[in-house]
Amino acid sequence: MTLSIKIPSWASKAKATCAAAGLVVGGAMSPAMAEDFDLEALIAAAKGEGPITIYASTGKIKKAAKAFTEMYGIEAVGSKVKGAAQIDLVVREAQSGNTVGDVIISSDAGATLAQLLGSDMVSSWTPPDLAGDIDELSQDPLVVWRDPSVWSFNSENTDTCPVANIWELTGDDWNRRVAMPDPLHKPSIPDWFNQMEMHFDDDVAAAYKAHFGSDLDTSSKSATAQWVEALAGNAPLLTDSDGDVADAVGTPGQAEPFFGIMSSAKYRDTVDGGLTMSICQDIQPYMGFYKPGFGLISNGSKSPNAAKLFLHFMMTEAGVGPMVRDGKMSGNSAIAPHPEEPSGVVQLRDRLTPHVAETGADDFDMRQDWQDLWRISYNR
C-alpha cells in the first residue's frame, strides 16, 4: 500500500508560532534534529513550570498522568473529554484566553484538523529522539495511539469467519444481521467512508469484481459510495456504542449471530464479559480501519515544556501502556503489543486502512454528505 503524502497546508500556517515556543511541527525529523534534542534539558525546564492538565477520550489518561507525575515529579491531571465536547472545550478556552488543557489527545481526527490545527490554538510536536520509530503518517500531527475498529464474528461454534468480502454484507444472507455504530451519531464512521473513497476506492471496486465477477461502474459514483448505499439498504442494526455492537456479535447462544464492526477495545469482554468473538482477518479488501489519537499542545499553555515532556512520555511504554493493553496501537512502532491484549489486532495492523491526515479536514467537510447518503439509503 503506497500513499503519496505531503505536508498539510495548515502546518505551514503554524510554524512561526511553534518556533517561538520551541515546538516542531510536521515532517520527518532529520538525524541532526535528533542529535540536537536534549531530553535532560527538557526535563529540567519542565520541572521549573507549573502543573499540567491533559484532555483525552479515554479514562485511562488518568493512569498515564499519575505515572507521569510519579516518574518526573511534575503534577499532571488527566481528564476524560470525548469527541465534539473536547473540541468545543479547547476552542472556548483559546477564545477566552484561559487555557486549562495543556495537552490534548484528540480522537476526532476530522474536527481536529479542520478546527484546531488550522488555527493558532494548538501545535503538534514530534519528539526528535523517537521520530525514527514514528512513521510518516504518524508525525504530522503526532499520532499518540491508533484506535482500531475491526470486522468481527461470533466464534462460539467456529473459528472461520463467515464473510470473505465486504460486498457480501449487502446481500440477502446478511439482511438485518450486520451490527455497527450509527453513522449519524459516530463521526468516525462517515470519516472512514470518506477516507476509503479518497484513498482506497480502487480496492473497494476490486472487491466488488472479486465478489460479483464483473466490473463496477464508477463513472458517476464511487465504489465506496455505492457500497455505503447498498449496506445501508440492507437494514443493518445501528447502535449507540461499540459496546452494543460487541454484545450483538459476541453474545453466546445465537442461532444466527450478527456480524459487525467495533473497536478492538471491546475484546476485553471476551476475557471477563462472557463474549465469544474473533476478528475477521481475511475479509476483503480490509478488515477495518483505525482512527488516530492526535497529541497536541495548547498554544496558550503556561507549561509548554511540561506539555512536550508529557507527549514524549506518551510515546514510550511507560505512558501508553494502559492504552496498548486495551487494544490501541502506539504511534511508536518500537512499542510491542501488550501480551494481555486479547484481540491480536496489532499483529494484523497491515490489514487496516490507515488514516491520512492530509485529507482529514476534507473528512470533516464531507461528514454531512455521507450522513445524508446514509439517511436516504437506510432501510429500516
Contacts in CASP RR format, 6 or more apart in sequence:
PFRMAT RR
TARGET T0000
AUTHOR 0000-0000-0000
METHOD contacts of the structure
MODEL  1
MTLSIKIPSWASKAKATCAAAGLVVGGAMSPAMAEDFDLEALIAAAKGEG
PITIYASTGKIKKAAKAFTEMYGIEAVGSKVKGAAQIDLVVREAQSGNTV
GDVIISSDAGATLAQLLGSDMVSSWTPPDLAGDIDELSQDPLVVWRDPSV
WSFNSENTDTCPVANIWELTGDDWNRRVAMPDPLHKPSIPDWFNQMEMHF
DDDVAAAYKAHFGSDLDTSSKSATAQWVEALAGNAPLLTDSDGDVADAVG
TPGQAEPFFGIMSSAKYRDTVDGGLTMSICQDIQPYMGFYKPGFGLISNG
SKSPNAAKLFLHFMMTEAGVGPMVRDGKMSGNSAIAPHPEEPSGVVQLRD
RLTPHVAETGADDFDMRQDWQDLWRISYNR
1 350 0 8 1.000
1 354 0 8 1.000
3 137 0 8 1.000
3 199 0 8 1.000
3 354 0 8 1.000
3 356 0 8 1.000
5 136 0 8 1.000
5 137 0 8 1.000
5 356 0 8 1.000
5 358 0 8 1.000
6 358 0 8 1.000
7 26 0 8 1.000
7 27 0 8 1.000
7 140 0 8 1.000
8 113 0 8 1.000
8 117 0 8 1.000
8 140 0 8 1.000
8 357 0 8 1.000
8 358 0 8 1.000
8 361 0 8 1.000
10 113 0 8 1.000
10 117 0 8 1.000
10 118 0 8 1.000
10 361 0 8 1.000
11 25 0 8 1.000
11 26 0 8 1.000
11 27 0 8 1.000
11 117 0 8 1.000
11 124 0 8 1.000
11 140 0 8 1.000
13 118 0 8 1.000
14 25 0 8 1.000
14 117 0 8 1.000
14 118 0 8 1.000
14 120 0 8 1.000
14 123 0 8 1.000
14 124 0 8 1.000
15 25 0 8 1.000
17 120 0 8 1.000
17 123 0 8 1.000
17 299 0 8 1.000
18 24 0 8 1.000
18 25 0 8 1.000
18 123 0 8 1.000
18 125 0 8 1.000
21 123 0 8 1.000
21 297 0 8 1.000
21 299 0 8 1.000
21 304 0 8 1.000
22 304 0 8 1.000
23 123 0 8 1.000
23 124 0 8 1.000
23 125 0 8 1.000
23 297 0 8 1.000
23 304 0 8 1.000
23 308 0 8 1.000
24 33 0 8 1.000
24 125 0 8 1.000
24 126 0 8 1.000
24 128 0 8 1.000
25 123 0 8 1.000
25 124 0 8 1.000
25 125 0 8 1.000
25 140 0 8 1.000
25 141 0 8 1.000
26 124 0 8 1.000
26 126 0 8 1.000
26 139 0 8 1.000
26 140 0 8 1.000
26 141 0 8 1.000
27 126 0 8 1.000
27 136 0 8 1.000
27 139 0 8 1.000
27 140 0 8 1.000
28 131 0 8 1.000
28 132 0 8 1.000
28 136 0 8 1.000
28 139 0 8 1.000
29 126 0 8 1.000
29 128 0 8 1.000
29 131 0 8 1.000
29 132 0 8 1.000
29 139 0 8 1.000
33 128 0 8 1.000
33 131 0 8 1.000
34 128 0 8 1.000
34 129 0 8 1.000
34 131 0 8 1.000
34 132 0 8 1.000
36 128 0 8 1.000
37 127 0 8 1.000
37 128 0 8 1.000
37 129 0 8 1.000
39 129 0 8 1.000
39 312 0 8 1.000
42 305 0 8 1.000
42 308 0 8 1.000
42 309 0 8 1.000
42 312 0 8 1.000
43 72 0 8 1.000
43 309 0 8 1.000
45 305 0 8 1.000
46 72 0 8 1.000
46 74 0 8 1.000
46 303 0 8 1.000
46 305 0 8 1.000
46 306 0 8 1.000
46 308 0 8 1.000
46 309 0 8 1.000
47 72 0 8 1.000
47 73 0 8 1.000
47 74 0 8 1.000
47 306 0 8 1.000
48 305 0 8 1.000
49 74 0 8 1.000
49 302 0 8 1.000
49 303 0 8 1.000
49 304 0 8 1.000
49 305 0 8 1.000
49 306 0 8 1.000
50 74 0 8 1.000
50 75 0 8 1.000
50 302 0 8 1.000
50 303 0 8 1.000
50 306 0 8 1.000
51 74 0 8 1.000
51 75 0 8 1.000
51 76 0 8 1.000
51 77 0 8 1.000
51 303 0 8 1.000
51 306 0 8 1.000
52 74 0 8 1.000
52 75 0 8 1.000
52 76 0 8 1.000
52 77 0 8 1.000
52 101 0 8 1.000
52 102 0 8 1.000
52 103 0 8 1.000
52 301 0 8 1.000
52 303 0 8 1.000
52 306 0 8 1.000
52 307 0 8 1.000
52 310 0 8 1.000
53 76 0 8 1.000
53 77 0 8 1.000
53 78 0 8 1.000
53 79 0 8 1.000
53 100 0 8 1.000
53 101 0 8 1.000
53 102 0 8 1.000
53 103 0 8 1.000
54 61 0 8 1.000
54 64 0 8 1.000
54 65 0 8 1.000
54 76 0 8 1.000
54 77 0 8 1.000
54 78 0 8 1.000
54 79 0 8 1.000
54 101 0 8 1.000
54 102 0 8 1.000
54 103 0 8 1.000
54 104 0 8 1.000
54 105 0 8 1.000
54 310 0 8 1.000
55 61 0 8 1.000
55 78 0 8 1.000
55 79 0 8 1.000
55 81 0 8 1.000
55 86 0 8 1.000
55 89 0 8 1.000
55 90 0 8 1.000
55 101 0 8 1.000
55 103 0 8 1.000
55 104 0 8 1.000
55 105 0 8 1.000
55 106 0 8 1.000
56 78 0 8 1.000
56 79 0 8 1.000
56 80 0 8 1.000
56 81 0 8 1.000
56 104 0 8 1.000
56 105 0 8 1.000
56 107 0 8 1.000
57 80 0 8 1.000
57 81 0 8 1.000
57 82 0 8 1.000
57 83 0 8 1.000
57 86 0 8 1.000
57 105 0 8 1.000
57 106 0 8 1.000
57 107 0 8 1.000
57 293 0 8 1.000
58 80 0 8 1.000
58 323 0 8 1.000
58 326 0 8 1.000
59 78 0 8 1.000
59 80 0 8 1.000
60 322 0 8 1.000
60 323 0 8 1.000
60 326 0 8 1.000
61 78 0 8 1.000
61 79 0 8 1.000
61 80 0 8 1.000
61 105 0 8 1.000
62 78 0 8 1.000
62 79 0 8 1.000
62 80 0 8 1.000
63 322 0 8 1.000
64 78 0 8 1.000
64 313 0 8 1.000
64 314 0 8 1.000
64 319 0 8 1.000
64 320 0 8 1.000
64 321 0 8 1.000
64 322 0 8 1.000
64 323 0 8 1.000
65 76 0 8 1.000
65 77 0 8 1.000
65 78 0 8 1.000
66 76 0 8 1.000
67 313 0 8 1.000
67 318 0 8 1.000
67 319 0 8 1.000
68 74 0 8 1.000
68 76 0 8 1.000
68 310 0 8 1.000
68 313 0 8 1.000
68 319 0 8 1.000
69 75 0 8 1.000
69 76 0 8 1.000
71 313 0 8 1.000
71 318 0 8 1.000
72 309 0 8 1.000
72 313 0 8 1.000
74 306 0 8 1.000
74 309 0 8 1.000
76 306 0 8 1.000
76 310 0 8 1.000
79 101 0 8 1.000
81 89 0 8 1.000
82 107 0 8 1.000
83 106 0 8 1.000
83 107 0 8 1.000
83 108 0 8 1.000
83 111 0 8 1.000
83 187 0 8 1.000
84 108 0 8 1.000
84 111 0 8 1.000
84 187 0 8 1.000
86 104 0 8 1.000
86 106 0 8 1.000
86 107 0 8 1.000
86 108 0 8 1.000
87 106 0 8 1.000
87 108 0 8 1.000
87 111 0 8 1.000
87 112 0 8 1.000
87 115 0 8 1.000
87 116 0 8 1.000
90 101 0 8 1.000
90 104 0 8 1.000
90 116 0 8 1.000
90 121 0 8 1.000
90 122 0 8 1.000
90 298 0 8 1.000
91 115 0 8 1.000
91 116 0 8 1.000
91 121 0 8 1.000
93 99 0 8 1.000
93 100 0 8 1.000
93 101 0 8 1.000
93 298 0 8 1.000
94 119 0 8 1.000
94 121 0 8 1.000
94 122 0 8 1.000
94 298 0 8 1.000
94 299 0 8 1.000
94 300 0 8 1.000
97 300 0 8 1.000
99 298 0 8 1.000
99 300 0 8 1.000
99 301 0 8 1.000
99 302 0 8 1.000
101 298 0 8 1.000
101 301 0 8 1.000
102 297 0 8 1.000
102 298 0 8 1.000
102 301 0 8 1.000
102 302 0 8 1.000
102 303 0 8 1.000
102 304 0 8 1.000
102 306 0 8 1.000
102 307 0 8 1.000
102 310 0 8 1.000
103 295 0 8 1.000
103 296 0 8 1.000
103 297 0 8 1.000
103 298 0 8 1.000
103 301 0 8 1.000
103 307 0 8 1.000
103 310 0 8 1.000
103 311 0 8 1.000
104 116 0 8 1.000
104 122 0 8 1.000
104 294 0 8 1.000
104 295 0 8 1.000
104 296 0 8 1.000
104 297 0 8 1.000
104 298 0 8 1.000
105 144 0 8 1.000
105 145 0 8 1.000
105 293 0 8 1.000
105 294 0 8 1.000
105 295 0 8 1.000
105 296 0 8 1.000
105 314 0 8 1.000
106 112 0 8 1.000
106 116 0 8 1.000
106 293 0 8 1.000
106 294 0 8 1.000
106 295 0 8 1.000
106 296 0 8 1.000
107 147 0 8 1.000
107 188 0 8 1.000
107 291 0 8 1.000
107 292 0 8 1.000
107 293 0 8 1.000
108 187 0 8 1.000
108 188 0 8 1.000
109 188 0 8 1.000
109 191 0 8 1.000
109 291 0 8 1.000
109 292 0 8 1.000
109 293 0 8 1.000
109 294 0 8 1.000
109 355 0 8 1.000
109 357 0 8 1.000
109 360 0 8 1.000
109 363 0 8 1.000
110 187 0 8 1.000
110 191 0 8 1.000
110 360 0 8 1.000
110 361 0 8 1.000
110 363 0 8 1.000
110 364 0 8 1.000
111 187 0 8 1.000
111 364 0 8 1.000
112 141 0 8 1.000
112 294 0 8 1.000
112 296 0 8 1.000
113 141 0 8 1.000
113 357 0 8 1.000
113 360 0 8 1.000
113 361 0 8 1.000
113 363 0 8 1.000
113 364 0 8 1.000
114 360 0 8 1.000
114 361 0 8 1.000
114 364 0 8 1.000
114 365 0 8 1.000
115 364 0 8 1.000
116 122 0 8 1.000
116 296 0 8 1.000
117 124 0 8 1.000
117 141 0 8 1.000
117 296 0 8 1.000
120 299 0 8 1.000
121 298 0 8 1.000
121 299 0 8 1.000
122 296 0 8 1.000
122 297 0 8 1.000
122 298 0 8 1.000
122 299 0 8 1.000
123 296 0 8 1.000
123 297 0 8 1.000
123 299 0 8 1.000
124 140 0 8 1.000
124 141 0 8 1.000
124 142 0 8 1.000
124 294 0 8 1.000
124 295 0 8 1.000
124 296 0 8 1.000
124 297 0 8 1.000
125 142 0 8 1.000
125 297 0 8 1.000
125 308 0 8 1.000
125 311 0 8 1.000
126 134 0 8 1.000
126 139 0 8 1.000
126 140 0 8 1.000
126 142 0 8 1.000
127 308 0 8 1.000
127 311 0 8 1.000
127 312 0 8 1.000
127 315 0 8 1.000
130 312 0 8 1.000
130 315 0 8 1.000
130 316 0 8 1.000
130 332 0 8 1.000
130 334 0 8 1.000
131 139 0 8 1.000
133 332 0 8 1.000
133 333 0 8 1.000
133 334 0 8 1.000
134 142 0 8 1.000
134 143 0 8 1.000
134 315 0 8 1.000
134 331 0 8 1.000
134 332 0 8 1.000
134 333 0 8 1.000
135 331 0 8 1.000
135 333 0 8 1.000
137 143 0 8 1.000
137 354 0 8 1.000
137 355 0 8 1.000
137 356 0 8 1.000
137 357 0 8 1.000
138 292 0 8 1.000
138 331 0 8 1.000
140 357 0 8 1.000
141 294 0 8 1.000
141 295 0 8 1.000
141 296 0 8 1.000
141 357 0 8 1.000
142 294 0 8 1.000
142 295 0 8 1.000
142 296 0 8 1.000
142 311 0 8 1.000
142 315 0 8 1.000
143 292 0 8 1.000
143 293 0 8 1.000
143 294 0 8 1.000
143 295 0 8 1.000
143 331 0 8 1.000
143 355 0 8 1.000
144 293 0 8 1.000
144 294 0 8 1.000
144 295 0 8 1.000
144 311 0 8 1.000
144 314 0 8 1.000
144 315 0 8 1.000
144 320 0 8 1.000
144 330 0 8 1.000
144 331 0 8 1.000
145 292 0 8 1.000
145 293 0 8 1.000
145 320 0 8 1.000
145 323 0 8 1.000
145 324 0 8 1.000
145 328 0 8 1.000
145 329 0 8 1.000
145 330 0 8 1.000
145 331 0 8 1.000
146 290 0 8 1.000
146 291 0 8 1.000
146 292 0 8 1.000
146 293 0 8 1.000
146 328 0 8 1.000
146 329 0 8 1.000
146 330 0 8 1.000
146 331 0 8 1.000
146 355 0 8 1.000
147 263 0 8 1.000
147 264 0 8 1.000
147 265 0 8 1.000
147 290 0 8 1.000
147 291 0 8 1.000
147 292 0 8 1.000
147 293 0 8 1.000
147 327 0 8 1.000
147 328 0 8 1.000
148 263 0 8 1.000
148 264 0 8 1.000
148 288 0 8 1.000
148 289 0 8 1.000
148 290 0 8 1.000
148 327 0 8 1.000
148 328 0 8 1.000
148 329 0 8 1.000
148 345 0 8 1.000
148 349 0 8 1.000
148 352 0 8 1.000
149 188 0 8 1.000
149 192 0 8 1.000
149 242 0 8 1.000
149 261 0 8 1.000
149 262 0 8 1.000
149 263 0 8 1.000
149 264 0 8 1.000
149 288 0 8 1.000
149 289 0 8 1.000
149 290 0 8 1.000
149 291 0 8 1.000
150 261 0 8 1.000
150 262 0 8 1.000
150 263 0 8 1.000
150 264 0 8 1.000
150 279 0 8 1.000
150 280 0 8 1.000
150 287 0 8 1.000
150 288 0 8 1.000
150 343 0 8 1.000
150 345 0 8 1.000
150 352 0 8 1.000
151 161 0 8 1.000
151 163 0 8 1.000
151 166 0 8 1.000
151 259 0 8 1.000
151 260 0 8 1.000
151 261 0 8 1.000
151 279 0 8 1.000
151 280 0 8 1.000
151 283 0 8 1.000
151 287 0 8 1.000
151 288 0 8 1.000
152 246 0 8 1.000
152 249 0 8 1.000
152 250 0 8 1.000
152 259 0 8 1.000
152 260 0 8 1.000
152 261 0 8 1.000
152 262 0 8 1.000
152 277 0 8 1.000
152 278 0 8 1.000
152 279 0 8 1.000
152 280 0 8 1.000
153 161 0 8 1.000
153 162 0 8 1.000
153 163 0 8 1.000
153 249 0 8 1.000
153 257 0 8 1.000
153 259 0 8 1.000
153 260 0 8 1.000
153 277 0 8 1.000
153 278 0 8 1.000
153 280 0 8 1.000
154 249 0 8 1.000
154 250 0 8 1.000
154 251 0 8 1.000
154 252 0 8 1.000
154 254 0 8 1.000
154 257 0 8 1.000
154 258 0 8 1.000
154 259 0 8 1.000
154 276 0 8 1.000
154 277 0 8 1.000
155 276 0 8 1.000
155 277 0 8 1.000
155 278 0 8 1.000
156 250 0 8 1.000
156 252 0 8 1.000
156 253 0 8 1.000
156 254 0 8 1.000
156 257 0 8 1.000
156 276 0 8 1.000
159 278 0 8 1.000
161 278 0 8 1.000
161 280 0 8 1.000
161 281 0 8 1.000
161 282 0 8 1.000
161 283 0 8 1.000
162 259 0 8 1.000
163 169 0 8 1.000
163 174 0 8 1.000
163 259 0 8 1.000
163 280 0 8 1.000
163 283 0 8 1.000
164 282 0 8 1.000
164 283 0 8 1.000
164 284 0 8 1.000
165 207 0 8 1.000
165 210 0 8 1.000
165 211 0 8 1.000
165 283 0 8 1.000
165 284 0 8 1.000
166 204 0 8 1.000
166 207 0 8 1.000
166 227 0 8 1.000
166 231 0 8 1.000
166 283 0 8 1.000
166 284 0 8 1.000
166 285 0 8 1.000
167 207 0 8 1.000
167 208 0 8 1.000
167 211 0 8 1.000
167 212 0 8 1.000
167 227 0 8 1.000
167 230 0 8 1.000
168 174 0 8 1.000
168 211 0 8 1.000
169 178 0 8 1.000
169 231 0 8 1.000
169 234 0 8 1.000
169 236 0 8 1.000
169 259 0 8 1.000
170 227 0 8 1.000
170 230 0 8 1.000
170 231 0 8 1.000
170 233 0 8 1.000
170 234 0 8 1.000
171 230 0 8 1.000
171 234 0 8 1.000
174 234 0 8 1.000
174 259 0 8 1.000
175 234 0 8 1.000
175 235 0 8 1.000
176 234 0 8 1.000
176 235 0 8 1.000
176 236 0 8 1.000
176 237 0 8 1.000
177 237 0 8 1.000
177 256 0 8 1.000
177 257 0 8 1.000
177 258 0 8 1.000
177 259 0 8 1.000
178 231 0 8 1.000
178 234 0 8 1.000
178 236 0 8 1.000
178 237 0 8 1.000
178 258 0 8 1.000
178 259 0 8 1.000
178 260 0 8 1.000
179 236 0 8 1.000
179 237 0 8 1.000
179 239 0 8 1.000
179 244 0 8 1.000
179 245 0 8 1.000
179 248 0 8 1.000
179 249 0 8 1.000
179 258 0 8 1.000
179 259 0 8 1.000
179 260 0 8 1.000
179 261 0 8 1.000
179 262 0 8 1.000
180 189 0 8 1.000
180 236 0 8 1.000
180 237 0 8 1.000
180 238 0 8 1.000
180 239 0 8 1.000
180 245 0 8 1.000
180 260 0 8 1.000
180 261 0 8 1.000
180 262 0 8 1.000
181 188 0 8 1.000
181 189 0 8 1.000
181 238 0 8 1.000
181 239 0 8 1.000
181 240 0 8 1.000
181 241 0 8 1.000
181 242 0 8 1.000
181 245 0 8 1.000
181 261 0 8 1.000
181 262 0 8 1.000
182 189 0 8 1.000
182 238 0 8 1.000
182 239 0 8 1.000
182 240 0 8 1.000
183 189 0 8 1.000
183 190 0 8 1.000
183 193 0 8 1.000
183 238 0 8 1.000
183 370 0 8 1.000
183 371 0 8 1.000
183 374 0 8 1.000
184 238 0 8 1.000
184 371 0 8 1.000
184 374 0 8 1.000
184 375 0 8 1.000
185 240 0 8 1.000
187 367 0 8 1.000
188 291 0 8 1.000
190 363 0 8 1.000
190 366 0 8 1.000
190 367 0 8 1.000
190 370 0 8 1.000
190 371 0 8 1.000
190 374 0 8 1.000
191 291 0 8 1.000
191 360 0 8 1.000
191 363 0 8 1.000
191 364 0 8 1.000
191 367 0 8 1.000
192 289 0 8 1.000
192 291 0 8 1.000
192 353 0 8 1.000
193 224 0 8 1.000
193 225 0 8 1.000
193 228 0 8 1.000
193 370 0 8 1.000
194 359 0 8 1.000
194 362 0 8 1.000
194 363 0 8 1.000
194 366 0 8 1.000
194 367 0 8 1.000
194 370 0 8 1.000
195 289 0 8 1.000
195 353 0 8 1.000
195 355 0 8 1.000
195 356 0 8 1.000
195 359 0 8 1.000
195 360 0 8 1.000
195 363 0 8 1.000
196 204 0 8 1.000
196 224 0 8 1.000
196 289 0 8 1.000
196 353 0 8 1.000
197 222 0 8 1.000
197 224 0 8 1.000
197 225 0 8 1.000
198 356 0 8 1.000
198 359 0 8 1.000
198 362 0 8 1.000
199 353 0 8 1.000
199 356 0 8 1.000
199 359 0 8 1.000
200 224 0 8 1.000
200 285 0 8 1.000
200 286 0 8 1.000
200 353 0 8 1.000
201 218 0 8 1.000
201 222 0 8 1.000
201 223 0 8 1.000
201 224 0 8 1.000
202 223 0 8 1.000
203 285 0 8 1.000
203 286 0 8 1.000
204 222 0 8 1.000
204 223 0 8 1.000
204 224 0 8 1.000
204 227 0 8 1.000
204 285 0 8 1.000
205 215 0 8 1.000
205 216 0 8 1.000
205 218 0 8 1.000
205 223 0 8 1.000
206 285 0 8 1.000
207 284 0 8 1.000
207 285 0 8 1.000
208 215 0 8 1.000
208 216 0 8 1.000
208 223 0 8 1.000
208 226 0 8 1.000
208 227 0 8 1.000
209 215 0 8 1.000
209 216 0 8 1.000
210 284 0 8 1.000
216 223 0 8 1.000
216 226 0 8 1.000
218 226 0 8 1.000
225 373 0 8 1.000
228 370 0 8 1.000
228 373 0 8 1.000
228 374 0 8 1.000
228 377 0 8 1.000
229 373 0 8 1.000
229 377 0 8 1.000
232 373 0 8 1.000
232 374 0 8 1.000
232 377 0 8 1.000
232 378 0 8 1.000
232 379 0 8 1.000
233 377 0 8 1.000
233 378 0 8 1.000
233 379 0 8 1.000
234 379 0 8 1.000
235 378 0 8 1.000
235 379 0 8 1.000
235 380 0 8 1.000
237 248 0 8 1.000
237 258 0 8 1.000
238 378 0 8 1.000
239 245 0 8 1.000
239 248 0 8 1.000
242 262 0 8 1.000
242 263 0 8 1.000
242 265 0 8 1.000
242 266 0 8 1.000
243 262 0 8 1.000
243 263 0 8 1.000
243 266 0 8 1.000
243 269 0 8 1.000
245 260 0 8 1.000
245 261 0 8 1.000
245 262 0 8 1.000
245 266 0 8 1.000
246 262 0 8 1.000
246 266 0 8 1.000
246 267 0 8 1.000
246 269 0 8 1.000
246 275 0 8 1.000
246 277 0 8 1.000
247 275 0 8 1.000
248 258 0 8 1.000
248 260 0 8 1.000
249 257 0 8 1.000
249 258 0 8 1.000
249 259 0 8 1.000
249 260 0 8 1.000
249 262 0 8 1.000
249 275 0 8 1.000
249 277 0 8 1.000
250 257 0 8 1.000
250 258 0 8 1.000
250 270 0 8 1.000
250 275 0 8 1.000
250 276 0 8 1.000
250 277 0 8 1.000
251 257 0 8 1.000
251 275 0 8 1.000
252 274 0 8 1.000
252 275 0 8 1.000
252 276 0 8 1.000
259 280 0 8 1.000
261 288 0 8 1.000
264 279 0 8 1.000
264 327 0 8 1.000
264 328 0 8 1.000
264 343 0 8 1.000
264 344 0 8 1.000
264 345 0 8 1.000
265 326 0 8 1.000
265 327 0 8 1.000
265 328 0 8 1.000
266 275 0 8 1.000
267 277 0 8 1.000
267 327 0 8 1.000
267 341 0 8 1.000
267 342 0 8 1.000
267 343 0 8 1.000
267 344 0 8 1.000
267 345 0 8 1.000
268 326 0 8 1.000
268 342 0 8 1.000
269 275 0 8 1.000
270 276 0 8 1.000
270 277 0 8 1.000
270 342 0 8 1.000
270 343 0 8 1.000
271 342 0 8 1.000
279 287 0 8 1.000
279 343 0 8 1.000
279 344 0 8 1.000
279 345 0 8 1.000
279 348 0 8 1.000
280 287 0 8 1.000
281 287 0 8 1.000
281 348 0 8 1.000
281 351 0 8 1.000
286 351 0 8 1.000
286 352 0 8 1.000
286 353 0 8 1.000
287 348 0 8 1.000
287 351 0 8 1.000
287 352 0 8 1.000
288 351 0 8 1.000
288 352 0 8 1.000
288 353 0 8 1.000
289 352 0 8 1.000
289 353 0 8 1.000
289 355 0 8 1.000
290 329 0 8 1.000
290 352 0 8 1.000
290 353 0 8 1.000
290 354 0 8 1.000
290 355 0 8 1.000
291 355 0 8 1.000
292 355 0 8 1.000
292 357 0 8 1.000
295 311 0 8 1.000
295 314 0 8 1.000
297 304 0 8 1.000
297 307 0 8 1.000
297 308 0 8 1.000
297 311 0 8 1.000
298 307 0 8 1.000
301 307 0 8 1.000
313 319 0 8 1.000
314 320 0 8 1.000
315 330 0 8 1.000
315 331 0 8 1.000
315 332 0 8 1.000
316 332 0 8 1.000
316 335 0 8 1.000
317 324 0 8 1.000
317 335 0 8 1.000
320 328 0 8 1.000
320 330 0 8 1.000
320 331 0 8 1.000
320 332 0 8 1.000
320 335 0 8 1.000
321 330 0 8 1.000
321 335 0 8 1.000
321 338 0 8 1.000
323 330 0 8 1.000
324 330 0 8 1.000
324 335 0 8 1.000
324 337 0 8 1.000
324 338 0 8 1.000
324 341 0 8 1.000
324 346 0 8 1.000
325 338 0 8 1.000
325 340 0 8 1.000
325 341 0 8 1.000
326 341 0 8 1.000
327 338 0 8 1.000
327 341 0 8 1.000
327 343 0 8 1.000
327 345 0 8 1.000
327 346 0 8 1.000
329 337 0 8 1.000
329 345 0 8 1.000
329 346 0 8 1.000
329 349 0 8 1.000
337 344 0 8 1.000
337 346 0 8 1.000
337 347 0 8 1.000
345 352 0 8 1.000
END
